[in-house]
Amino acid sequence: MNTHRTSTLVLGGTGKTGRRVVERLQARGLPVRVGSRTGEPSFDWEDRSTWEPALAGVGSVYLTYYPDLAVPGAVEAVHEFAALAVRSGAPRIALLSGRGEPEAERGEEAVRATGAELTVLRSTWFMQNFSEDYMLEHVLAGEIRLPGGGVPTPFLDVDDLADVAVAALTDDRHAGRLYELTGPHSLTFADAAAVIDHRNADTTDGVREALGREPRDFASYAAQAAAAGAWNAVPSASR
Ligand SMILES: NC(=O)c1ccc[n+]([C@@H]2O[C@H](COP(=O)([O-])OP(=O)(O)OC[C@H]3O[C@@H](n4cnc5c(N)ncnc54)[C@H](OP(=O)(O)O)[C@@H]3O)[C@@H](O)[C@H]2O)c1
């Protein structure tokens, strides 16, 4: 086990995963420093002069890059930061990475190349994107539109991710490991929306109550509409 006489720097320590990592480390009585623009001292990926002060007295780092490990410039930035961390006495790094993203894997390699005692947390989409991030406004608007939204995704709860991150940061047996992290079930965005949108997910018996017969199901509706030519290709001007 790690003895942790030094602080853990949690980058993105006010964000979805970092905030939870900070809470867990503090609950164990371990010294923590929030690494973000509102941290003390401030840490800003866009201002390299803030990196060294943020690493002073730090022995391990939860490394999350903002906005995304797959954006241009991210690989160079995490490589430079991790090299500085190793040089300044914080070789233990848990890196948050993205699953199925070649650019993010280049970021993992760049951090590994610094000689860091690295644990890679290669995560799928977070469940909390629906409630704590940009998907929230779609959910509240009642409509989730995404390209490829029909592809099943094994959404991960960031509380699980934070538990793994804290294990990686507090137990040296996780050094050198790469964890592919997902939730227990794959869901399409439509499945996820249906689970979230309880306002319209349940069925009612209003048709039977009014008419004394069962309502029509979606397949019957679609077959009748198709037979009537509803989806035959026609020039839009003639519709
Ligand atoms: N979202 C997903 O589903 C998902 C899945 C897999 C991997 N990831 C990875 O997770 C990482 C974080 O993404 P996220 O969307 O979850 O964000 P996030 O961690 O929820 O939020 C942003 C955090 O970054 C800080 N921040 C913003 N701009 C900064 C800057 N210029 N310098 C330093 N800190 C800054 C913010 O604090 P301040 O505002 O106080 O600076 C906040 O703590 C990304 O690398 C992404 O690739 C995300």
PDBQT file of the ligand as one rigid body, heavy atoms in Angstrom, charges set to zero:
ROOT
HETATM    1  N1  LIG A 301     -17.665  12.524 -20.740  1.00  0.00    +0.000 N 
HETATM    2  C1  LIG A 301     -17.436  11.237 -21.051  1.00  0.00    +0.000 C 
HETATM    3  O1  LIG A 301     -18.345  10.438 -21.298  1.00  0.00    +0.000 OA
HETATM    4  C2  LIG A 301     -16.002  10.747 -21.057  1.00  0.00    +0.000 A 
HETATM    5  C3  LIG A 301     -15.747   9.386 -21.257  1.00  0.00    +0.000 A 
HETATM    6  C4  LIG A 301     -14.416   8.929 -21.255  1.00  0.00    +0.000 A 
HETATM    7  C5  LIG A 301     -13.382   9.839 -21.031  1.00  0.00    +0.000 A 
HETATM    8  N2  LIG A 301     -13.665  11.165 -20.840  1.00  0.00    +0.000 N 
HETATM    9  C6  LIG A 301     -12.560  12.104 -20.610  1.00  0.00    +0.000 C 
HETATM   10  O2  LIG A 301     -12.801  12.822 -19.422  1.00  0.00    +0.000 OA
HETATM   11  C7  LIG A 301     -12.051  14.031 -19.459  1.00  0.00    +0.000 C 
HETATM   12  C8  LIG A 301     -12.851  15.088 -18.789  1.00  0.00    +0.000 C 
HETATM   13  O3  LIG A 301     -14.005  15.349 -19.516  1.00  0.00    +0.000 OA
HETATM   14  P1  LIG A 301     -15.396  15.685 -18.869  1.00  0.00    +0.000 P 
HETATM   15  O4  LIG A 301     -16.265  16.018 -20.014  1.00  0.00    +0.000 OA
HETATM   16  O5  LIG A 301     -15.808  14.598 -17.939  1.00  0.00    +0.000 OA
HETATM   17  O6  LIG A 301     -15.113  17.073 -18.052  1.00  0.00    +0.000 OA
HETATM   18  P2  LIG A 301     -15.274  17.344 -16.496  1.00  0.00    +0.000 P 
HETATM   19  O7  LIG A 301     -14.126  16.693 -15.799  1.00  0.00    +0.000 OA
HETATM   20  O8  LIG A 301     -16.643  17.076 -16.012  1.00  0.00    +0.000 OA
HETATM   21  O9  LIG A 301     -15.223  18.960 -16.322  1.00  0.00    +0.000 OA
HETATM   22  C9  LIG A 301     -14.256  19.839 -16.546  1.00  0.00    +0.000 C 
HETATM   23  C10 LIG A 301     -13.187  19.983 -15.428  1.00  0.00    +0.000 C 
HETATM   24  O10 LIG A 301     -12.040  20.491 -16.053  1.00  0.00    +0.000 OA
HETATM   25  C11 LIG A 301     -11.688  21.752 -15.455  1.00  0.00    +0.000 C 
HETATM   26  N3  LIG A 301     -11.196  22.619 -16.528  1.00  0.00    +0.000 N 
HETATM   27  C12 LIG A 301     -11.889  23.185 -17.541  1.00  0.00    +0.000 A 
HETATM   28  N4  LIG A 301     -11.069  23.901 -18.315  1.00  0.00    +0.000 NA
HETATM   29  C13 LIG A 301      -9.821  23.782 -17.787  1.00  0.00    +0.000 A 
HETATM   30  C14 LIG A 301      -8.543  24.300 -18.134  1.00  0.00    +0.000 A 
HETATM   31  N5  LIG A 301      -8.350  25.102 -19.177  1.00  0.00    +0.000 N 
HETATM   32  N6  LIG A 301      -7.484  23.962 -17.362  1.00  0.00    +0.000 NA
HETATM   33  C15 LIG A 301      -7.635  23.171 -16.274  1.00  0.00    +0.000 A 
HETATM   34  N7  LIG A 301      -8.826  22.636 -15.896  1.00  0.00    +0.000 NA
HETATM   35  C16 LIG A 301      -9.908  22.960 -16.646  1.00  0.00    +0.000 A 
HETATM   36  C17 LIG A 301     -12.958  22.261 -14.791  1.00  0.00    +0.000 C 
HETATM   37  O11 LIG A 301     -12.668  23.079 -13.663  1.00  0.00    +0.000 OA
HETATM   38  P3  LIG A 301     -12.521  24.685 -13.730  1.00  0.00    +0.000 P 
HETATM   39  O12 LIG A 301     -13.697  25.188 -14.510  1.00  0.00    +0.000 OA
HETATM   40  O13 LIG A 301     -12.533  25.074 -12.286  1.00  0.00    +0.000 OA
HETATM   41  O14 LIG A 301     -11.219  24.979 -14.398  1.00  0.00    +0.000 OA
HETATM   42  C18 LIG A 301     -13.588  20.930 -14.322  1.00  0.00    +0.000 C 
HETATM   43  O15 LIG A 301     -12.983  20.531 -13.099  1.00  0.00    +0.000 OA
HETATM   44  C19 LIG A 301     -11.675  14.281 -20.919  1.00  0.00    +0.000 C 
HETATM   45  O16 LIG A 301     -10.285  14.094 -21.084  1.00  0.00    +0.000 OA
HETATM   46  C20 LIG A 301     -12.415  13.188 -21.670  1.00  0.00    +0.000 C 
HETATM   47  O17 LIG A 301     -11.663  12.706 -22.765  1.00  0.00    +0.000 OA
HETATM   48  C21 LIG A 301     -14.936  11.633 -20.838  1.00  0.00    +0.000 A 
ENDROOT
TORSDOF 0
